Amino acid sequence: MNAKILILGAGKSATVLIQYLQKKAIENNWYITLADSDINLAEKKWNKAKNGHAIAFDINDPILRSAQIESHSIVVSMLPAALHFLVAKDCLKHNKSLFTASYVDENLNAIASEIKEKKLLFLCEMGLDPGIDHMSAMQLVHRIQNMGGVITEFKSHCGGLIAPESDNNPWHYKISWNPRNIILAGKTGALFLEDGKQVEKKYETLFSNVPNIEIANIGTLSYYPNRDSISYINTYDLKSATNFVRTTLRNPRFMYGWNAIVKLGLTSENSIIRKDTDSIKTWFEMHIQNQNLTYELQQILLDKILKNQFEYLDLKSNKIIPLELNSNASILQWILEDKWKLSESDKDMVVMMHEITYELKNTTHKIQSSMVVIGTDSTYTAMAKTVGLPLAMGVCAYLKGEIILTGLQIPTHPSIYNPILKTLAEEGIVFEEKNR
């Protein structure tokens, strides 16, 4: 099959995906078009490889978008999640299958019946989290259920972190993926199952009094619950569970500091009025004054850990803030993209762990299944590897006829997760199990 693959987006998480598909395109005589709004970035990422080329692409140009999608066999969207539906509508119009690493949203659910009727495959949540988490969890769940086990507790943890050898700031964190998602993480609060009851946590309390887990060779990490875990109980077929939660991992010190950031309202997306001469110091002092947070800030700065973290952010800087930044969240993101930037030789780290308790033959069993991936440098990151590889492998499996499912899918079916997990293992992405 002389397939033509359209990749939309050449950002941080696309690096490894692009390189993997470049290699497979040569092996299988496929052709790739790499499209990005920044033609220089696209050409740099393409790097004059065979069997394809890079183009400038404006996602908001309906004529260009439709023409490019129509002229290709399948589409891989590495665009921001909010833009996937623009792509999805044109894929539906031109009968093209679509692959993304992002969550299925209500817009995609609304066209699920049309996708199925046209016998297309829209395979979503094919990255790290969501993605590898689904595949590795469902392989465990199905194995336990096939033995006759009844799962009573399910916890799934995942985090993009900084590798120990590159951990040199008081936040114990650096940015290896979409910075906006880091700033706005947890904004919708969280819903999960605990002792058979639904528990709801508001954003304001999400990062305080967080639980810890131990990861072999890594140490202690903290976690906070993600979004709506309850909806995944049906997805994972775990109605027997009395405890069910999906979480994000961070260093305990990060949680401690971020809780203070949230309490001070620095992640607010509300528009603010400011001058083009405002410095970081001016913005921060005005915010504290206008919100009557002087006492709260004083208390924070009495804590040596928090004082060190806030000083690292240099909130007394006279650096002028770009005028287009008109919310606390956007200004904070601008600051952190500088302060938490990966240096060229820095290595990031991805950690995932599933904790499952189940009953089998009147005996309680517990499994911990964990994965740790360390990046190579600031370009070939663990994040780019674990987001890009499963998505790229899904594309290859589909084009080779190994995935024959159609409709709107996430990778919870054995026909998807078995070949992908096998191929991931060949790339060094493996899970280690501990049983009790």
Secondary structure, 3 states (H helix, E strand, C coil): CCCEEEEECCCHHHHHHHHHHHHHHHHHCCEEEEEECCHHHHHHHHCCCCCEEEEECCCCCHHHHHHHHHCCCEEEECCCHHHHHHHHHHHHHCCCEEEECCCCCHHHHHCHHHHHHCCCEEECCCEECCEHHHHHHHHHHHHHHHCCCEEEEEEEEEEEEECHHHCCCCCCCCECCCHHHHHCCCCCCEEEEECCEEEEECHHHCCCCCCEEEECCCEEEEEEECCECCHHHHHCCCCCCCEEEEEEEECHHHHHHHHHHHHCCCCCCCECCCCCCCEHHHHHHHHHHHCCCHHHHHHHHHCHHHHHHHHHCCCCCCCECCCCCCEHHHHHHHHHHHHCECCCCCCEEEEEEEEEEEEECCEEEEEEEEEEEECCCCCCCHHHHHHHHHHHHHHHHHHCCCCCCCEEECCCCHHHHHHHHHHHHHCCCCCEEEEC
